[in-house]
Amino acid sequence: MVRVLKDYLIIGLKGMAMGAADVVPGVSGGTIAFISGIYEELLTSISNINFSLFKTLKSDGFKAVWKLLNGNFLISLFIGIFISILSLAKVIKYLLENHSILLWSFFFGLVLASLIYIAKQITKWDFISFFVLILGAILAYYITTLNPLISENSSPGFLFLAGAIAICAMILPGISGSFILVLLGAYKPVLDAVSSKDFKTILIFMAGAVIGLLTFSRVLKWLFKHYKNLTLAALTGFIIGSLNKIWPWKETLTWRINSQGIKTPFNQESISPFSYSDESHLMMASALAFFGFSLILLMEYFAKKKYK
């Protein structure tokens, strides 16, 4: 595939969308990668990173290594992700604290349409496909009901491990890496590090993420190669189960005091907007959910039009 500068700018924008999604604890950057048509290329490119590259570098030079890595694609994508995380961390944090229902509504519509898009990629439905889908949905739903750890840990070793675990979720459509960080008690330390540009903490976290990414991408690539339909069914189930986490209207069952002495929700459950005790913003929330849903349909439409 021959790409020009415009193509790499678009890939960078897709990276920014992935970064924005990954900042929100409940939305997966992997979902954005899938619906934007770069998911399998991303897995293949990442899984090509191994020790044999040193042999290629020695025998054929840097140009051959860069081509094998699909370097232009990866650098464009990760620059977009990095820019998005750095620039949007404070904005997302503000929206989560002050306009959470509206933010979650937009992402709910986005993920709901993504669910339909991914399910349409499955070419054959049988008993095993449905079983895997249901199993994936139950697993993802169970994860969304887990209580976060009360204590927040910012030690280097823990953040390295958290990065390795969270990145596995970040590249899985439907499983949010940010939510995994919340469960581990690492979300706030990482978000604070990004907001304050604490590059030492960021680099430790990213080192763990790189190790996890290089390992898990190979597993996913193998699954797509040998069991694509079942893998897609499992991913569809993950997204169905994850919808509970991003449902806009929540009732707080228990609270906790965070490290800054601020009272924050600890355990929540999804409720009807008509049972919501405060202002439900139902009209605006519905409009934003519809906008998010329509956005995915438009992306799919233009993607089909491009490849016709």
RODO-2510 file (C-alpha; in nm, 4 decimals, decimal comma):
residues 308
     n   res          X          Y          Z
     1     m     0,0000     0,0000     0,0000
     2     v     0,1470     0,3337    -0,1112
     3     r     0,0597     0,6149     0,1265
     4     v     0,1044     0,9897     0,0904
     5     l     0,1273     1,2650     0,3531
     6     k    -0,2519     1,3049     0,3642
     7     d    -0,2903     0,9372     0,4593
     8     y    -0,0473     0,9722     0,7488
     9     l    -0,2246     1,2854     0,8726
    10     i    -0,5492     1,0860     0,8789
    11     i    -0,3743     0,8053     1,0679
    12     g    -0,2523     1,0675     1,3163
    13     l    -0,6110     1,1886     1,3639
    14     k    -0,7215     0,8296     1,4264
    15     g    -0,4450     0,8098     1,6857
    16     m    -0,5787     1,1251     1,8516
    17     a    -0,9253     0,9656     1,8653
    18     m    -0,7732     0,6538     2,0240
    19     g    -0,5875     0,8667     2,2787
    20     a    -0,9020     1,0596     2,3696
    21     a    -1,0934     0,7334     2,4196
    22     d    -0,8204     0,5789     2,6331
    23     v    -0,8237     0,8747     2,8747
    24     v    -1,1862     0,7962     2,9670
    25     p    -1,2226     0,5035     3,2141
    26     g    -1,4812     0,2975     3,0270
    27     v    -1,3980     0,3509     2,6593
    28     s    -1,1386     0,1481     2,4704
    29     g    -0,8918     0,2925     2,2216
    30     g    -0,8980    -0,0522     2,0624
    31     t    -1,2620     0,0067     1,9703
    32     i    -1,1666     0,3268     1,7883
    33     a    -0,8816     0,1456     1,6104
    34     f    -1,1206    -0,1260     1,4964
    35     i    -1,3949     0,0983     1,3639
    36     s    -1,1425     0,3230     1,1884
    37     g    -1,0068     0,0249     0,9958
    38     i    -0,6519     0,0088     1,1355
    39     y    -0,6854    -0,2578     1,4057
    40     e    -0,5308    -0,5581     1,2314
    41     e    -0,2585    -0,3472     1,0706
    42     l    -0,1743    -0,2117     1,4157
    43     l    -0,1477    -0,5620     1,5641
    44     t     0,0661    -0,6857     1,2740
    45     s     0,2980    -0,3851     1,2904
    46     i     0,3486    -0,4115     1,6666
    47     s     0,4020    -0,7890     1,6579
    48     n     0,6840    -0,7376     1,4048
    49     i     0,8916    -0,5754     1,6795
    50     n     1,1325    -0,8474     1,7945
    51     f     1,5023    -0,9299     1,8299
    52     s     1,5296    -1,0386     1,4649
    53     l     1,5138    -0,6696     1,3758
    54     f     1,8736    -0,6363     1,4945
    55     k     1,9801    -0,8990     1,2410
    56     t     1,7870    -0,7176     0,9682
    57     l     1,9478    -0,3890     1,0726
    58     k     2,2951    -0,5430     1,0512
    59     s     2,2388    -0,7164     0,7169
    60     d     2,0015    -0,4815     0,5285
    61     g     2,0205    -0,1470     0,7096
    62     f     1,7776     0,0884     0,8826
    63     k     1,5530     0,1365     0,5782
    64     a     1,4673    -0,2346     0,5686
    65     v     1,3922    -0,2337     0,9434
    66     w     1,1678     0,0721     0,9121
    67     k     0,9743    -0,0919     0,6287
    68     l     0,9372    -0,4175     0,8232
    69     l     0,8075    -0,2222     1,1217
    70     n     0,5638    -0,0236     0,9080
    71     g     0,7371     0,2667     1,0786
    72     n     0,5552     0,5549     0,9088
    73     f     0,2215     0,4088     1,0145
    74     l     0,3264     0,3477     1,3764
    75     i     0,4973     0,6830     1,4263
    76     s     0,1970     0,8721     1,2811
    77     l    -0,0458     0,6791     1,5012
    78     f     0,1496     0,7062     1,8262
    79     i     0,2251     1,0752     1,7771
    80     g    -0,1512     1,1286     1,7461
    81     i    -0,2178     0,9223     2,0612
    82     f     0,0529     1,1046     2,2581
    83     i    -0,0649     1,4518     2,1507
    84     s    -0,4234     1,3631     2,2368
    85     i    -0,3420     1,2292     2,5840
    86     l    -0,1259     1,5294     2,6719
    87     s    -0,3702     1,7876     2,5382
    88     l    -0,7006     1,6285     2,6387
    89     a    -0,6193     1,4877     2,9839
    90     k    -0,7238     1,8075     3,1645
    91     v    -1,0306     1,8559     2,9424
    92     i    -1,1516     1,4992     2,9952
    93     k    -1,0855     1,5281     3,3683
    94     y    -1,2948     1,8486     3,3805
    95     l    -1,5812     1,6928     3,1818
    96     l    -1,5825     1,3808     3,3998
    97     e    -1,6073     1,5953     3,7117
    98     n    -1,8589     1,8534     3,5856
    99     h    -2,0523     1,7089     3,2881
   100     s    -2,0194     1,3344     3,3336
   101     i    -2,3678     1,2424     3,2051
   102     l    -2,3169     1,4288     2,8776
   103     l    -1,9676     1,2849     2,8257
   104     w    -2,0790     0,9293     2,8995
   105     s    -2,3836     0,9715     2,6717
   106     f    -2,1636     1,0629     2,3757
   107     f    -1,9362     0,7653     2,4342
   108     f    -2,2332     0,5325     2,4926
   109     g    -2,3668     0,6151     2,1458
   110     l    -2,0182     0,5789     2,0014
   111     v    -1,9597     0,2356     2,1547
   112     l    -2,3124     0,1115     2,0764
   113     a    -2,2610     0,1812     1,7066
   114     s    -1,9149     0,0231     1,7284
   115     l    -2,0786    -0,2927     1,8613
   116     i    -2,2977    -0,3180     1,5511
   117     y    -2,0009    -0,2441     1,3238
   118     i    -1,7805    -0,5164     1,4736
   119     a    -2,0607    -0,7753     1,4838
   120     k    -2,1144    -0,7205     1,1086
   121     q    -1,7568    -0,8352     1,0446
   122     i    -1,8421    -1,1883     1,1631
   123     t    -1,8967    -1,3980     0,8500
   124     k    -2,0371    -1,7102     1,0159
   125     w    -2,2595    -1,7419     1,3203
   126     d    -2,2858    -2,0801     1,4907
   127     f    -2,3313    -2,2193     1,8417
   128     i    -1,9653    -2,1687     1,9366
   129     s    -1,9689    -1,8067     1,8122
   130     f    -2,2766    -1,7272     2,0230
   131     f    -2,1264    -1,9076     2,3231
   132     v    -1,8012    -1,7092     2,2956
   133     l    -1,9992    -1,3842     2,2549
   134     i    -2,2056    -1,4543     2,5691
   135     l    -1,8944    -1,5567     2,7622
   136     g    -1,7173    -1,2355     2,6572
   137     a    -2,0196    -1,0267     2,7574
   138     i    -2,0425    -1,1911     3,1010
   139     l    -1,6695    -1,1471     3,1632
   140     a    -1,6712    -0,7796     3,0600
   141     y    -1,9857    -0,7089     3,2630
   142     y    -1,8294    -0,8740     3,5680
   143     i    -1,5187    -0,6557     3,5301
   144     t    -1,7360    -0,3418     3,5215
   145     t    -1,8991    -0,4393     3,8521
   146     l    -1,5703    -0,4827     4,0400
   147     n    -1,4875    -0,2253     4,3065
   148     p    -1,1757    -0,0135     4,2545
   149     l    -0,8949    -0,0427     4,5053
   150     i    -0,9287     0,2164     4,7807
   151     s    -0,5558     0,2834     4,8020
   152     e    -0,3726     0,4641     4,5230
   153     n    -0,0211     0,3426     4,4511
   154     s     0,2363     0,5544     4,2694
   155     s     0,5499     0,3448     4,3260
   156     p     0,7624     0,2926     4,0093
   157     g     0,7345    -0,0877     4,0169
   158     f     0,3582    -0,0805     4,0556
   159     l     0,3105     0,1761     3,7771
   160     f     0,5299    -0,0339     3,5449
   161     l     0,3104    -0,3399     3,6151
   162     a    -0,0089    -0,1334     3,5805
   163     g     0,1078    -0,0120     3,2397
   164     a     0,1727    -0,3682     3,1230
   165     i    -0,1728    -0,4852     3,2361
   166     a    -0,3689    -0,1816     3,1188
   167     i    -0,2221    -0,1792     2,7681
   168     c    -0,3621    -0,5299     2,7110
   169     a    -0,7083    -0,3887     2,7782
   170     m    -0,6440    -0,0725     2,5777
   171     i    -0,5930    -0,2690     2,2546
   172     l    -0,8978    -0,4882     2,3170
   173     p    -1,2198    -0,3365     2,1772
   174     g    -1,4716    -0,3093     2,4590
   175     i    -1,2263    -0,3392     2,7480
   176     s    -1,1076    -0,0050     2,8775
   177     g    -0,7463     0,0249     2,9830
   178     s    -0,8335     0,3350     3,1834
   179     f    -1,0951     0,1414     3,3790
   180     i    -0,8389    -0,1307     3,4536
   181     l    -0,6174     0,1466     3,5930
   182     v    -0,9104     0,2612     3,8093
   183     l    -0,9555    -0,0937     3,9416
   184     l    -0,5841    -0,1172     4,0199
   185     g    -0,5792     0,2214     4,1935
   186     a    -0,3366     0,3592     3,9345
   187     y    -0,5666     0,5839     3,7286
   188     k    -0,5295     0,9004     3,9353
   189     p    -0,1481     0,8794     3,9732
   190     v    -0,1119     0,8333     3,5964
   191     l    -0,3613     1,1105     3,5100
   192     d    -0,1930     1,3466     3,7579
   193     a     0,1460     1,2668     3,6037
   194     v     0,0129     1,3499     3,2571
   195     s    -0,1565     1,6691     3,3772
   196     s     0,1563     1,7894     3,5608
   197     k     0,3922     1,6623     3,2867
   198     d     0,5789     1,4364     3,5300
   199     f     0,7810     1,2695     3,2546
   200     k     0,9654     1,0314     3,4876
   201     t     0,6391     0,8697     3,6003
   202     i     0,5039     0,8773     3,2447
   203     l     0,8149     0,7000     3,1091
   204     i     0,7970     0,4284     3,3776
   205     f     0,4320     0,3664     3,2962
   206     m     0,5038     0,3674     2,9215
   207     a     0,7915     0,1190     2,9631
   208     g     0,5492    -0,1263     3,1237
   209     a     0,2954    -0,0556     2,8500
   210     v     0,5522    -0,1302     2,5778
   211     i     0,6390    -0,4688     2,7320
   212     g     0,2713    -0,5601     2,7666
   213     l     0,1909    -0,4381     2,4161
   214     l     0,4691    -0,6348     2,2464
   215     t     0,3601    -0,9519     2,4246
   216     f    -0,0179    -0,9274     2,3936
   217     s    -0,0227    -0,8066     2,0312
   218     r     0,1345    -1,1369     1,9243
   219     v    -0,1423    -1,3298     2,0996
   220     l    -0,4130    -1,1235     1,9302
   221     k    -0,2457    -1,1491     1,5892
   222     w    -0,2381    -1,5292     1,6219
   223     l    -0,6051    -1,5366     1,7239
   224     f    -0,7082    -1,3200     1,4280
   225     k    -0,5079    -1,5382     1,1912
   226     h    -0,6434    -1,8749     1,3117
   227     y    -0,9793    -1,7953     1,4772
   228     k    -1,0933    -1,4633     1,3324
   229     n    -1,4700    -1,5224     1,3629
   230     l    -1,4473    -1,6432     1,7220
   231     t    -1,2150    -1,3575     1,8129
   232     l    -1,4595    -1,1065     1,6655
   233     a    -1,7452    -1,2754     1,8536
   234     a    -1,5506    -1,2455     2,1799
   235     l    -1,4737    -0,8777     2,1105
   236     t    -1,8420    -0,8146     2,0356
   237     g    -1,9278    -0,9743     2,3702
   238     f    -1,6688    -0,7602     2,5476
   239     i    -1,8307    -0,4476     2,4073
   240     i    -2,1818    -0,5617     2,5067
   241     g    -2,0652    -0,6250     2,8633
   242     s    -1,8739    -0,2978     2,8820
   243     l    -2,1867    -0,0914     2,8066
   244     n    -2,2762    -0,1174     3,1745
   245     k    -1,9660     0,0790     3,2676
   246     i    -2,0372     0,3701     3,0335
   247     w    -2,4127     0,3956     3,1021
   248     p    -2,4543     0,7689     3,1773
   249     w    -2,6861     0,7502     3,4776
   250     k    -2,5358     0,6021     3,7921
   251     e    -2,6400     0,5817     4,1548
   252     t    -2,3535     0,6057     4,4017
   253     l    -2,3788     0,3339     4,6659
   254     t    -2,0623     0,4122     4,8603
   255     w    -1,8146     0,6980     4,8680
   256     r    -1,4460     0,7320     4,9533
   257     i    -1,2047     1,0110     5,0367
   258     n    -0,9236     1,0363     4,7808
   259     s    -0,5612     1,1390     4,8444
   260     q    -0,6562     1,5079     4,8136
   261     g    -0,9253     1,4772     5,0806
   262     i    -1,2085     1,5041     4,8262
   263     k    -1,5189     1,2852     4,8559
   264     t    -1,5547     1,0776     4,5374
   265     p    -1,7839     0,7889     4,4255
   266     f    -1,6500     0,4430     4,5085
   267     n    -1,9211     0,1922     4,4183
   268     q    -2,1914     0,2766     4,1615
   269     e    -2,4727     0,0994     3,9791
   270     s    -2,6572     0,1843     3,6570
   271     i    -3,0113     0,3194     3,6948
   272     s    -3,2867     0,4586     3,4731
   273     p    -3,2577     0,8298     3,3872
   274     f    -3,6131     0,8661     3,5218
   275     s    -3,4943     0,7391     3,8618
   276     y    -3,1921     0,9695     3,8691
   277     s    -3,2054     1,1946     4,1759
   278     d    -3,0372     1,5005     4,0169
   279     e    -3,0894     1,6676     3,6788
   280     s    -3,0798     1,3859     3,4209
   281     h    -3,0160     1,6124     3,1154
   282     l    -3,2122     1,3522     2,9208
   283     m    -3,2694     1,5566     2,6031
   284     m    -2,9100     1,6752     2,5675
   285     a    -2,7753     1,3319     2,6662
   286     s    -2,9942     1,1626     2,4051
   287     a    -2,8788     1,4104     2,1405
   288     l    -2,5121     1,3466     2,2219
   289     a    -2,5647     0,9688     2,2225
   290     f    -2,7302     0,9974     1,8804
   291     f    -2,4417     1,2133     1,7596
   292     g    -2,1861     0,9553     1,8770
   293     f    -2,3860     0,6747     1,7140
   294     s    -2,4173     0,8668     1,3860
   295     l    -2,0469     0,9493     1,3865
   296     i    -1,9558     0,5794     1,3656
   297     l    -2,2096     0,5187     1,0885
   298     l    -2,0614     0,8097     0,8914
   299     m    -1,7105     0,6723     0,9395
   300     e    -1,8251     0,3341     0,8115
   301     y    -2,0029     0,4944     0,5142
   302     f    -1,7001     0,6968     0,4045
   303     a    -1,4686     0,3994     0,4582
   304     k    -1,6838     0,1865     0,2249
   305     k    -1,7034     0,4682    -0,0280
   306     k    -1,3244     0,5065    -0,0261
   307     y    -1,2601     0,1385    -0,1047
   308     k    -1,5291     0,0972    -0,3707
***
